[in-house]
């Protein structure tokens, strides 16, 4: 396979083609990867890609002057959202994307980033066929070699299907998924392992939106309710998550963190109201105090895989009722909001009393949270913050400031304090850990246009953990530093380089008795170069180097890729060949790949080996497209014998 790819790279290419498909795909991958770098879970890139794909299909109306609509560009900072809204308010409609570069907080880099995801037209007025019924269906099938397990309940194939429709202000859809090893159909009534559906109405009157079925929600900065998109503490982007309320149809395949019921948004002049009510089931491990029946929750199961009888017993083990209300008021330069939410479980949570790390964990079956949040733009300074308090009077505080001393420089600071024991079942405010609790820190970053086409950004985040956490049996500290340079002298050339430093503390396992803490530091260098030789082909090269102390473990990665889109035949090709060599798992390197829609490859490269893939997209007329991807890994862990695995993915999309 490796020889075939090398030959494929060297074949002379003479057919004419276009590169729009290539450019958009690369842009989505690059944005998602940069956002996911701030997350602890590398799989979070799938959420960002989902949202970016949705934006390509339903672009943002930037001339609406509506901050809620503009904030759908979730990678923009609050400063940029407000600046764009005020610009259209004061000067009128934007008639060209080039005009965006003159808005405070915007420049060529941002304009190029958002162009595929925006429209200058008012879709509800200018789109004459908006009432026409339009729908599409996507079906994905994938399988990996050496994954057949006789203990599994079903086949090794992963099957994902997504259907949606739209007509005027109405839209709807459903999502089904079967993970490897799960039964294709089970339960009563018989359904796929995961089934989700919704109907959505969006209007321009008092009722702005109503969703019946499955949905996600976010209020304010997310420390109360946020089971939609989450932004980590970014050290190289322009800002943090916007403090805007949002309810959105749930179209992902994560099987637990969503609401099921009814949600609605209302708007009357400067007053906005969002409400939701939900009753759903979630996966959990149950246990018994009486010894005769399961009567309490031991812990929640978030893996979503139900391919053995034991894992299947965790599925939908606990029912949950939830409701939430938020009301906000918008002035010219100030927005203030109030939120309340409640979660009630059918069985109580009883944490283990033998584990000191769980002393502050939530106990019981009802949790209420009350929040107040705001953002205010005063000239070139943006202030934003949120305060949330739960049943046990534990609190979460977020306060940030963003300002622009000059047109070329943006500076941000963010303070957050999630008290040990603060509990929000669906809360995900800005932070470094996946659980918004037991964290106190301050972060700062900057973005500077040093010269024409040259951008420098970076920052530092200092965090303390006042109580015990995973792999750390005493209070601990953490530190992150990052510096990034981006240079694109022409539309055909892009160069990125970054340095990342991370310090964490964990318990030592070298001696018996009371553990002492050791500092683990990682340093990463990354450089990438993309070049469009002609309009029909793009080459990309990336080099990564990583070191881990005090173990001295090192890792290295190098890949070459190219993307090619034909003109005479409706076919696009993506291909990559990657070599890596790391001393162990601690120096592993993550890299993101082009993939079929709604399926994501974020392989962790560890030990010694190679990874290669080739993917092709064939557009069949004006009603469907077919994508096929083949990938292969070859890894040497011990000795000289490589372990080879491969994977094939198929996707058919039909729209009508």
N, C-alpha and C positions, 0 to 999 in steps of 0.2 A: 504493500500500500504506500509506503514512504517513497519508494522509487517511482511509483506512478505519479505521486504528487509532484516530485521534482521534475519529471518529464513534462507534466502539465504546466508547470511554471515556465518552461523554456519554449513551449510551442509558440511560434510567431502568430500574432493576432492581427488580422487585417480587416475584420468586419467592422463596420460603423455601428455605433450604439449611443445611447443616452446614459447619463449618470445620475439622473434625479433620484431614482430608486436607491442607488448606492449611497448618495449623499444623505438622504433622509434616514436610512437604516443606520449609518455610522453616527449620525447626530443623536439619534435616540439612544444607542448603546453608550456613547460618550457621556451624555447627560446623566443617564441612569447609573453608570459606573461612578461618576464623580459624587453623586448624591449618596450612593450606597457605601462609599468609603468612610462615611461618618457613622455607620451603623455597626453594631456588634455582630449582627446576623448577616452574612453575605447574601443570603437568599432574599433579603429585602429588596434587591434590585428588581425582582419580579413585580413588586408593587409599583415601582417607578415606571417600568416599561409598560405596564398595563395602562397607567394614567396617560403616558405620552402617546400610546397607540390610540386611546380614546380621543385625545386632543386632535390627532390628525383626521379623525372621522367627524368630530364635532368641534371645529375651531372656535376660538374665543372671539367674541365681538368686542374689540377694543374701543370702538367708537360709542359703545353703550354708556360710557362714563360710570358704569356700575362697578363698585369695588368688589362685590361678590363675584360678578362675572369675570373681571380681570384676574382675580386671585385664583381662578382655575389654572392659570399659569403658575403652578405651585412652586416652581423653582425661582420665582421672582421674590425679592425681599418686600417687606411691608412698605419701605420707602418708595420702591419702584412702583408698586401698586397704586399708592396714593398720588405719586407724581404723575402717572399716566392718566388717572381719573381726573385730577385737577387740570391737566393740560387740555383734555377734550372739553371740559366744562368751560374753560376760559377762552379757548381759541377756536372751538368748533371741531368738526370732523377732520380726522387725519386722512389725507388723500393719497399718501404714498408711504411705504414702509421706510423710505430713506428719511422721512420727517421725524421718525422715532429717535434717531441719533441725536437730535437737538434737545430732547427732553432730559432734565436733570436726572442722573442715575442711569442713563442709557448711553450706549456707545455702539461701535460697530460689532463688537463681540456679542453683546446682548441681542442686538437687532438680528444678527444672523441666527442666533439660537432660537428666537421665538418666531421667526418668519413662517416656518411650516405649520405652526399651531394657532395662527390668528387669521381673522378675516376683517377687512375694512368695511364690509357690508352689514346691514341689518338683516339678518336671515329671515326674521319673522315678516319683514315687509317686502324685501326684494326677491326672495326665493319663491317664484310663482308656483312651483310644483311641490311646496312644502307639505301639502295635504295628501300627496300621492303616497300610497303604501309602499314602503321600502323595507326589505328584510334581508338578512344574510345568515348563513349557518357555516360554522367551522367545525371540522372534526379532525382530531389529532390521534395518531396511533404511534407508540414508541415501545421498543423492547431492547434490553441490554443482554449481551451474552453472559453465560454463567450465572444467571439469576434464578434459575428454576430450583425451587425448594419444595420438597415433597410434603413438608409440614404446612405449606400455605393452603389457603382455602380455594384460591382461584388461579387463573393463568398469570404468567409473568408480564403480560401486556399492560401498558398504561393507556387508558382511553379517556379522552377529553372531548366534550362536545359543547358548543356554545351557539345559541340562537338568539337573535334580537330583531325587533321590528320597530319602525317609526312611521307615524302618520300625523302630520300637523304637530300639535302639542303633546300627542300621546306617543309613548314608547313602552317597550316591554321586552322581556327576554327570559331565558332560562340557561342554566349551566349544569352539566353533569360531569362527574369524574369517577373513574375506577383506577385506583393505584395498583401497582404491581403486586400480585399475590392475593388481591381481593376478589370476591365473587362479583360477576358482572351484574347480577340482579339478586336482591335479597330483601327480606323484611316483609311486612304486611301493612299496606299494599306493596307489591314487589316493585322496587325502584333501584337505580344505581346506588352505590355506596354513598355518594354525595349528590344531592339534588337541590338546586336553588332556583327561584323564579321571582319575578317582580312585574308590576305595571306602574308606569310613571306618567304623571301629567305635569307639564310646565306651562305657566301662563304669565301674563303681563299685568294682571289686575291685583286685587288684594291677595288672592290666592296665587302665590308664585310657584309652588310645587307641592305635589302630594304623591307619595309612594305607598303602594300596597304590596306586601311581600317582603323580600329580603333587601336590606339597605345598611349603609354605614352612616355614621354621624360624627361631626366634630364641632365643639363649642369653644370659642376663644382660642387660647394657646394649647388646649388639649389636656391639661392636667386633670380635668373632670371627665370629659367624654372625648375620645378620639380613637375610633376603631377603623378609621380610614387611613390616609397617608400620614406617615410620621417623618419628621426631619430630625436628624441627630444634630450634634453641635458641630457645625461646619467651620473649618479653619481656613478654607480657601475659596468659599463662595461669598456672594455679596450680602447675604442676610440670613434670617431665620424664618421659620414658618409664620405666615401671616395670621393675625388674630381675627379670623373671619369664621362665621358659622356656616355649616354646610351639612346637608343631607344628600346622599348620593346612592343610586341603586347599587346593590352589591353584585358584582359580576366576577369576582375572583373564586378560587377553588380552595382557599383556606377554610377549614371545616368548622371552626368554633367562634372566632371573634367577629360575629356580625349579629345584627338585630333582625328579628322576624315579626312583622306586624304592620303598623301604619305610622307614617311620619309626614309632616307637612310644614311648609314655610309660608308665612303671611307677611305682607308689607303694606304699610299705610304711611305715605309720605316718608318721614325720617324714622319711623318706628318699624322694627322688624321683630317677628315672633317665630320661633321654631319649636315644635313639639313632636314627641315620638312616644309610642307605647309598643312594647315587644313582649312576646312570650316564645321562648326557644329552648332547645335542649343543648347541653354541652357535654363533652367527654370528660370522664373523671374516674379515678380509682376510689372505690368505696371500701369502707371497713365497718366493723361492728363493735359496739360497746357491750351489747347484751350477749353476743356469741351466737345468736340465732338468726339475725337478719342484718343486712347492711343498713345502718342508720346514721352514718355521717360520712363526709367527704374527707378523704385522706390527702389527696392532691388532685390537681387537674391534669389531664392528658392532652397535650397540644400537638402531638405528632401527626394525627389525622390518618394514620395507617391502621387498617383493621383486617390484616391478612392471616391472623391466627385466632383460635377460640378465645385466648386470654385477652388479646387486644380488642376483639369484637365485643367482649363483655363490658368494655369501658365506653363503648359508643352510646351517646345520648343518655348517660347514666343519671344526669341531674337536670331537672327542668328549672328554668330561670325566668322570672318576670322582671321587666325593667320599664321605667318611664323617665322622661326628661323634658325640661322646659327651659328655654333661654329667651330672654327679651333684651333687645339692644336699641340704643338711640344714637342716631348719627347727626352730628353737627358739622359745620364746614371743615373743621380741623380736629375734631374729637369724636371718638366712638367709645361708648361705654356699654357694658353688658352685664347681665346677671343670669346665673344658671343654677338649676337644682336638678339632681338626678337621684334615682333609687334603684337598687338591685336587690332582688329577693330570691333566694335559692330554696328548692324544695327540701333539701337536707342541709344541716349546719356544717360548717367547716370547723374541725377540731385539730389544731396544730399539735405536733408532738411536743410534750413537755420535757423530753429527755435531750432535746437538741437546743442548746443555748442560742443558736443562730435564728431560731424561730420564735423567740420570746415575744417579739413585736408583731408577729404575723397575725393577720385578721382571724378572729374567731366569731362564730355566729352565722346567721343566714340572711341578715338585712344590713345593707350599707347605704347611707345617704351622704351626698356630697353637695356642698354649697360653694359657689364661686362668684367672683366679680373680676372683670377684666376690662382693659382699656387700651387704646392707642391714640396718640395725638401727634400731629405734624405741626411743628412751629418753625416756619421758614425752612431751613435745611437740616433740622433736627427732628428725629422721630423717637418718641418715647412709647414704650409698650410694656404691659405687665399683667399679672394674674395672681390672685390669691384664692386658694381652695382649702376647705376644711371638711373633714369627714366625721363620722359618728363619734369616734373616740377622741375628737378634738385635736387630731394630728393634722398638720397643715402642709401645704406646698406653696412656695412663693417663687415667682418668676418676674424678673425685672430686666429690661433691656433698653439700650439706647443705640441709635444709628444716626450718624451725621456725616455731612459732606463738607469738609473745609474748603475743597475746590472741586471743579468739575471732573478732575481726573482721580480724585482720592475719596474713598469711602472707608469709614472706620465704624466698627460695631463692638459693643460689649454686652455680655449677657450674664446675669447672676441667677442662680437657681438654688433652692433649698427644699429638698423633699425629706421631711422628717422621718426617722425610723418608725415604722408602723403605719405611715400614711398609706391608705389603700384605695385604689380606684380600679375596679375590675376592667373598665374599658378606657382608662386614662393613659395617654402617651404624650406627655409634654416633652419639651426639649431636654435631652440628657444624654449620658454616655452609656447607661445600662438599659436593658430591655424592660426592667421593672422600675417604675417611677417611685422609688422609695429609698431611703438610706443613702442620700447623695446630696452633697453640698459643694458647689463649685462656681468658678468665675472663668469666663472665656472671652477672648478678644481676637478680632481679626481685621484685616485690611485688604483692600483691593486698589491697585495703583496702575494707571496707564502711564508707564514710564516713558514711552515714546510711541510714535505711530506704529500700530500693529504689535506692540510689545506690552504685555500685561504681567504684572507681578502681584501675587497675593500670598497671604500666609496668616498664621495666628498661633495662639497658645491657649491651652485649657488646663487649669489646675483644679483638681477635684479631690475631696476627702469623703471617706465612707465612715460615718460615726459609729456604726455597729458592725457586727460580723457579716460576712458575705461568702459566696462560694469560693472555696480554696483559701480562705483567709479567716482565721479564728480570733482576730482582734481588729480594732480600727485600723484603717489603712489609707494610703494616698495613691493618687494616679496623676500622670502628666502626659500631655500630648503637645507636640510642636510640629508645624508643617510649613513648608515654603514651596510655592509653585510658580513656574514661569511658563507663559504661553506666547508663542510668536507665530503669526501668520502673515508673511509679507505679501502674499497673493492669495486669491481664492483657491489656488491649486496646491498650496503648501501650508502645512500646519505642523508646528513643533511644540511638544509639551515636555517639561521636565519637572520633577518634584522630589522633595526630600521629606521624609516622615520619621518622627521619633516618638516612641511610646514607652512609658515607664509604668509598671504595675507591681504590686506586692502580693506574694502568695506565701503560704506556709511551706517551710522546708520539710522534706521527707527523709532527710539523711540521718536524723537521730531520733531515738525514742524519747518519750516524755512530752513535756510541754513544747509545742512547736514554736519556732521563732520564724520571723518573716525575712524573706530575701527579696531583693529588687530584681525584677526581670525587665530588661530593656531591649527593644527592637529598633533597628535603624533600617530604613528602606530607601533606596534610590530607584527612580523609575524615569525612563525617557522614551518617548514615542515620536514617530515621524510618519506623516501621511503625505503622499504626493500623487497628484493626478497627472500622469504623463501626457495623456490626451483626455478628451472629454468622455472617452468610453472605458477607461480603466483607471483604477486607483490602487496604489500599493501602500502597505502599512508595515512598519517595523517597530518592535518594542523590545526594550531591554529592562529587566528588573534585577536588582541585587539586594539581598536582605541578610542582616546579621542579628544574632540573638546573644545577649550576655546574661549571666556569666558562663553559660554553657559553651560559648564559642561557635555555636551552630551557624552555618552559612547556607544561603540559597541563591540560585541563579536561574534566570529564565530568559529565553530569547525566542521571539517568533517573527515569522514573515507571513503576510497575508496579501491577498489581492481580491478585488471585486470587479466584476465585469458584467456589463449589461448590453445585449445586442440590440440593433435596430431592425434588422431584416426579419428576425424571429423574436417573439415576445418572451425571451428567456434571460434571466439574471443569474449569475453564479457568484458565490462567495467561497473562498478556500483559505485555509491556514495550515501552517506547519510550525510546531512549537517544540523546542528542546528545553529541558529543565534538569537541574541537579541540585538537590538539597541534602544536607546531612541527616535530617530527621524531620518529624512532623512539625516541630516547633518553628522551623524556618520555611514552612510551606508558603506558596505564593498563589494568590487567587487571580484569575483572569477571566474576563467576560467574553462571550462569543455571540456572533449572530446566530439566530435560531428561528425555528418556525414560530408563528405567532402564538402567544400564550403558553409557550414552553420555553424553559430557560436553562442555559448551561453556564454554571459558575464553578468549574472544576477547581479543586485544590491540588496544585502541582507539588508533589512531595517525593523525596528520594530521587532516583535517577530514571529518566525515561523521555518519552516523546508523546505528543498528542497531535493528531491531525484530523481535519474534517473538510468536507466539501458539501455545499448545499446549493440546490438549484430551485429557482422559481419559474414556473411556466404559466403565463396568463393565457387562459383558454377563452378566446372570444371576449365578449363584454359581460360575461355572467359568472365566471369562475376562475380560480387559479389553483395550481397544484404545487406544493413544496415538498422536496425530499432532501433529507440530510443524513449523511453517513459520517460517523466519527469513530476514531480508534485510539486507544491508549496502550502504551507499552511501558511497563514499570518494572524496575529491578530494585527489590528491597534487600535481599540477601543473596550472596553467591553471584553467579553470572547468568542465571536463567530468568529471562523477562517473563512477566505475566501480562498476557495480551487480552484485552477486552474491547468489544466494539458495540456500537449502538446504531440503530436505524430509526428514523422518525419520518412519518408521512403526514401530510396535511392536505385536506381538500376544503376550499372555501367557495361557497356558492352564494351569489346575491341576486335578488329578483324583486 
